[in-house]
Amino acid sequence: MRKGGNVTLSALADEIGSVSVILEWAAEKGHPLDADVSVLLLGDDGKVRSNDDFVFYNQPSGAGGAVRLRGKTSSVEERYTAFTDVVEVDMDDVPDSVERVLLAASLDGGAGDGFGRLEYLRLRLLRGSDATELLRFDVTDASTETAFVLGEVYRRTGQWKFRAIGQGYDTGLAALVTEYGIEVDADEEESPTPGRAEPAAPAGADSTVSGGSSAVQDAPNDVSPASVSRPPAPARERRTQTVTTKKRRPARRLSASKARRLDAGEAEEPWQSARLFPVAGIGGAGEQERRATSALLAVVGSVREFGRALTTRFGAPAGQVETFIEVPFSRGDKPYRPDGLIRVTRGQRTWTALVEVKTGTGELRPEQVEAYLDIAREQRFDTVITVSNLITAADERHPIAIDGRKTKKVGVHHLSWAEIRFRCQLLLENSSVADATQEYILTEFLRYLDHPRSGADKFDDMGPHWVAVRDSVSAGTLRPADKGLPSVAERFDQLTHYLCLHLGGLLGIEVLPHLNRRVDAVQRRHALAEELCRNGTLSAMLRIPGTVGPVTVTADLRVGRVGCSVSIDAPRQGRPLTRVKWIMRQLADANGNLRVESFDQGSREAARADLLALVRQKPEILIAGSACEIRAFRISLSAPLGAKRGAGKGTFVTSLVDTLEKFYEEVVQNLREWHDSTDAAPASGNGASASTEKK
């Protein structure tokens, strides 16, 4: 797009439910200027409704979560360092009172630094569902500006449009946002005229022409001058709340483990930190596998708590752990060299396991595992442990078919890299490693596992049959005999266990799938396939310790939505309206787009249901009648279902993971069971710390 141009978003793509705004810039290697994207949510008067409408690094979300900053990444190119900053906007969730979503950028540099020193500065708009690029706007006339209004997404006749503005300011972010009604700390106001930013003159413009006039001249017919550079609005009552544009450390959202994740661009920085387990220099798949094996076994032997956490579950005693790599054996005339060996000794007892490791897309071969089982039997070893990116259910014997006769005297067990990562997180989040040096080793190992080049992949692929099955569900043509149906059901069952490991690692607790003990893995996957054929949905339940009940995760392939829900019993005392207000207090900070349902005594179907935003305004909307007694509530969150099969943004797996994290953060961790204060010893079901509330 050119400066001043505008376009209707619906003309670029159908069904734009959300967009990602990508700010990209590059700076010379010796002078890596730091820029940031920020968003201003403006009403029909061209001003923010409150300081909460300023979304930036110190306040990374706004409009009830409809606008979110996703964070900054960097990479080193041949001549310069490239940076990317991302903000996501859920168009359907932006409040009606917001007319314009203003997209700005600011520069955090020294004296004399301006956007003109950058190699390039551009804005890209991507569709949120599949990351399809909708438009691109390159800023080509930057000079000494330290803040820029790049563009805006705005409403016009019931449709969302985008306008490329490209207006620069010499006076920095604080002065820019003051122009739009933000109250900034007094010592940060830098503009010559308080409350008004001074635009920089466009490159090549006459110095007598104001910086705003150029944008007005370039504006198309449907753009009024006030929409680009507005005159000062009538004075408002001064707010007492102020914001600071000085950067502060962002709060951790779920747990400290998120801060330990390896930044994707960290390994590419000019000055790399020396790591105990480096990923630098990893070549082919063979080298990746050998390095991962050595790192894993070294930590198993060095960190006592970690070694015991992995080995005692397979029958090893809690003793001294020794580990070895590529130990040679032979059977007949054929040599074998397993990837590793673990030996645990306690007193007179010795427990030994052979280890076979695969990384990345490497697959375990039944004949190789069976050969190691024969070696283990001949050597009187105890078990064979396989490690790969395959995720297994707790009740699943092994992910590959093995001759049962070979496991009569020797055990065979499987570990996924996702579970190994979870065991690291569990120990670190709970400070369970007694020795400080060993804790450092485990932290470095977790950092290594989180790097994409380690080969310890996260679950991100629904398999080769996913697209065909998904399309069949959408078309209503899926049949029980379809070839890919069992594979998709199996992958979703594995995904359920991955969700447990992922969320459990963030929280430092063991999250488990809510399973029927009388149903094995084969029967459970058959039931998933039947559900997909019958209803077009896939669902699972997760048990999270300390919460009010299981969380249900559902993917509806017919409508393209993913949802999470949890049920909570209503107070047993008080009027219906009192019970509704009780649940509203617990959801005080939650997104208004949550769905809240009420259930009456003796009924399994919801009596009333509505959005949280409407229930806040009119709580009685959840009451079916004066004679009805509310027994429970169900709270649900729905989001677009990622369409793509594999890794990256806009995938099916990513949509489930992101929705689960958001639902836990906004809803589940804030809910507490009701207990009658007259009870002698109330039980806090599922370990939750319940709040006592007398009605």
Buried (B, 14 or more C-beta within 10 A) or exposed (E): BEBBBBBEBEEBBEEBBBBBBBBBBBBEEEEBBBBBBBBBBBBEBBBBBBBBBBBBBBBBBBBBBBBBBBBBBBBBEEEBBBBBBBBBBBBEBBBEEBBBBBBBBBBBBEEEBBBBBBBBBBBBBBBBBBBEEBBBBBBEBBBBBBBBBBBBBBBBEEEBBBBBBBBBBBBBBBBBBBBBBBBBEEEBBBBEEEBBBBBBBBEEBEEEEBBBBBBBEBBEEEBEBEBBBBEEBEEEEEEEEEBEBEEEEEEEEBBEBEEBEBBBBBBBBEEEEEBBBBBEEBEEBEEBBBBBBBBBBBBBBBBBBBBBBBBBEBEBBEBEBBBEBEBEBEEEEEEBEBBBBBBBBEEEEBBBBBBBBBBBEBEBEEEBBBBBBBBBBEEEBBBBBBBBBBBBBEEBBBBBEBEEEBBEEBBBBBBBBBBBBBBBBBBBBEEBBEEEEBBEBBBBBBBBBBBBBBBBBBBBBBBEBBBBBBEBBBEEEBEEEBEBBBBBBBBBBBBBBBBBBBBBBBBBBBBBBBBEEEEBBEEBBBBBBEBBBEBBBBBBBBBBEEBBBBBBBBBBBEEBBBBBBBBBBBBEBBEBBBBBEBBBEBBEEBBBBBBBBBBBEEEEEBBBBBBBBEBBEEBEBBBBEEEBBBBBBBBBBBBBBBBBBEBEBBBBBBBBBBBBBBBBBBBBBEBBBBBBEEEEEBEBEBEBEBEEBEE
